[in-house]
Amino acid sequence: MPLAEKFVDDFFIQFNNGNFETIYDDFTDGRLKIGQEKKEFIRLLETVQKKIGKYVRRSKEGVKLDFLPMGKFFTISYTTSHQQGSAIENFTLRKNEDNWLLAEYSITSKELILK
């Protein structure tokens, strides 16, 4: 779990710095890349930052570990605070050798819809 938490820390550092392309290129698993084009993923992160701002803090809401035929998956859910709003963010990470990579990402925030 500490490596998964560090992954999320690093994700938010890149997010706050606007390094959305780096997140897609270096932080995501092939499963995410198959399901979402780079342009779409970058646009999603740009929109999140534009509407609710940079990440400020988070509170862990839940964790789930799955051992599946296609690998080990760890899902962490957070309530996050950003500069101009809050969200529920879910990170599904897939174990890749000694690292975790982002296999799935989702965010829910009323501010994303209303702003």
PyMOL commands that set and color helices and strands:
alter all, ss='L'
color gray80, all
select helices_A, chain A and resi 2-16+20-27+30-35+38-52+110-114
alter helices_A, ss='H'
color red, helices_A
select strands_A, chain A and resi 55-68+71-82+85-96+99-108
alter strands_A, ss='S'
color yellow, strands_A
deselect
rebuild
show_as cartoon
